[in-house]
Amino acid sequence: MTALLRAERVSKAFGGVQALSDCTVEVARGSITGLIGPNGSGKTTLFNIITGYERVDAGDVYAGDRKITNAPPERAFALGIGRTFQLTRIFPRLTVMENMLVAAQHRGVRRWHNPLARAGGQADRRRATELLEFTGIAGHAKALADTLSYGQRKLLELAYVLVADPEVVLLDEPAGGVNPSLIQHISARIGALNASGTTFLIVEHNMDFVMGLCDRVTVLDYGTVVASGPPEIIRNDPRVLDAYLGTTEEDDDAPDP
Amino acid sequence: MHPTRDQAPGGPPAGASHDPALVIEGLVCGYGGGDVLHDVSLSVPAGAITCVVGPNGAGKSTLLATISGLLRPKRGTIKLHGESLAGKSPRQILDMGLVHVQQNHSLFRDMTVRENVELGGYILRDHALLLRRRGYVEEMFPQVAQWAGQKAGSLSGGQQRLVEFARCLMLDPSLVLLDEPSMGLSPKVLRTVFDAARLMNAQGKTILLVEQNARAGLRLSAHGIVLENGRVRLTGSGREILEHPEIGALYLGGAVTRASGPAPGDGGGAPGAAH
């Protein structure tokens, strides 16, 4: 089966730093794929290349059979590839609800449901409200996005990308700075969306989250893939332990220091 | 349930034998569109690590910003070692030995690591003292000394965190505020950063940190404070809060300890008696 998303032998350097070198990552249709690796290993650069925020030095990106190398961000989005950012990018001077409606405008570009629905219409608002409730920030719908705390901005961005209903969603550290109980809630929601057909590629440092949710995990180190496989294999892979997890995983039942 | 004073083992008892580093009473603060903190009272024991946990938007970062003088409280008092911070500028507060490491990446990316560290001492007028402090800081964080000539922007997220820690020590503070030190860090690096916080504490620094990685933060800390909707919901030892069934379910992502019997303090004055 063709991968829904495939970065093939991609290389990218910034000045003297080789962010990605000959890196091949595949996201199978219907999967939740995790992308992990040390800080600075190239995870966000790969996201930027897939979604058109950076151009490749070499290599190609495919959405299904279609080559989309260096397609601009709006084209990637129109093709059904949605993403969030590690450091959030929201419209600070719009309200939380307005932010949601901006994203909802692009809904249906790719899919055919609701062809007659206008942006900002009842259906969009209902869906936006429901997603804000899910992320726990519905109480702030009328507030300027500017007034949200850092963690709440991340939650808005998650709701914002989901309202556009992309076919594949790239999430950059969705659990970073988010309360642990809410993380479980988010994890469950991603699982449910996945069951209804949405594919995910997730960068995250929270290992409970990654290992609990993903069908497959790809590990980057120094811009190249060092391991790829099911979570239970990856978490015991010596190369991964060495580069990323450290020798002893800090688990919940560890004795207090 | 009532917020309770810490009476548990596992760290210097709050407000008992020696005076707390920081005492906050009746703090009300916001950004103009309404209050974020409502009548917050708490104390931070000297010489220990205290961790503030709570849901997103509870007011944790606002609390730190108010303490360091970046925000002016509407009402309430903040005392550092008995001295009121009312009306003091952030710079005067720095001078009093209180530093704040913020949540976002705060290094000057195009300056070298050493330049960044030296900027941490920009209010020092005595150049010899600045150099001595730099020597002390680089001795404490040898990696930071190794990176001295590199541009800060070329370091990874975890490395930048360590430089931020080193920089904040240039003023030899008595109290360090850390806003989500673990955010965005890989599991391996996270341990390095928490070890650095422990090291600072071992050097006598009082630490007040905000952590969304609540279990790791509380494990690191002798004391914990749960903030909820701008109010203090609970205080106790780090362990008591970790093991508190209700707090565990609400904010820590499920109960933490399994099969360890009843939470300590169920019969005493410690939190947890509500169940």
Chai-1 contact restraints between the chains, C-beta under 6 A:
chainA,res_idxA,chainB,res_idxB,connection_type,confidence,min_distance_angstrom,max_distance_angstrom,comment,restraint_id
A,P38,B,S186,contact,1.0,0.0,6.0,A-B,restraint_1
A,N39,B,S156,contact,1.0,0.0,6.0,A-B,restraint_2
A,N39,B,G157,contact,1.0,0.0,6.0,A-B,restraint_3
A,N39,B,G158,contact,1.0,0.0,6.0,A-B,restraint_4
A,N39,B,S186,contact,1.0,0.0,6.0,A-B,restraint_5
A,N39,B,V189,contact,1.0,0.0,6.0,A-B,restraint_6
A,G40,B,S156,contact,1.0,0.0,6.0,A-B,restraint_7
A,T147,B,G33,contact,1.0,0.0,6.0,A-B,restraint_8
A,S149,B,N56,contact,1.0,0.0,6.0,A-B,restraint_9
A,S149,B,G57,contact,1.0,0.0,6.0,A-B,restraint_10
A,Y150,B,Q103,contact,1.0,0.0,6.0,A-B,restraint_11
A,G151,B,N56,contact,1.0,0.0,6.0,A-B,restraint_12
A,Q152,B,N56,contact,1.0,0.0,6.0,A-B,restraint_13
A,Q152,B,G57,contact,1.0,0.0,6.0,A-B,restraint_14
A,G176,B,M183,contact,1.0,0.0,6.0,A-B,restraint_15
A,G176,B,G184,contact,1.0,0.0,6.0,A-B,restraint_16
A,G177,B,M183,contact,1.0,0.0,6.0,A-B,restraint_17
A,G177,B,Q212,contact,1.0,0.0,6.0,A-B,restraint_18
A,N179,B,P55,contact,1.0,0.0,6.0,A-B,restraint_19
A,N179,B,N56,contact,1.0,0.0,6.0,A-B,restraint_20
A,N179,B,Y251,contact,1.0,0.0,6.0,A-B,restraint_21
A,P180,B,A214,contact,1.0,0.0,6.0,A-B,restraint_22
A,P180,B,L252,contact,1.0,0.0,6.0,A-B,restraint_23
A,P180,B,G253,contact,1.0,0.0,6.0,A-B,restraint_24
A,S181,B,L250,contact,1.0,0.0,6.0,A-B,restraint_25
A,S181,B,Y251,contact,1.0,0.0,6.0,A-B,restraint_26
A,S181,B,G253,contact,1.0,0.0,6.0,A-B,restraint_27
A,Q184,B,G253,contact,1.0,0.0,6.0,A-B,restraint_28
A,H205,B,S186,contact,1.0,0.0,6.0,A-B,restraint_29
A,M207,B,P187,contact,1.0,0.0,6.0,A-B,restraint_30
A,Y244,B,S186,contact,1.0,0.0,6.0,A-B,restraint_31
A,Y244,B,K188,contact,1.0,0.0,6.0,A-B,restraint_32
A,L245,B,P187,contact,1.0,0.0,6.0,A-B,restraint_33
A,G246,B,K188,contact,1.0,0.0,6.0,A-B,restraint_34
A,D256,B,R219,contact,1.0,0.0,6.0,A-B,restraint_35
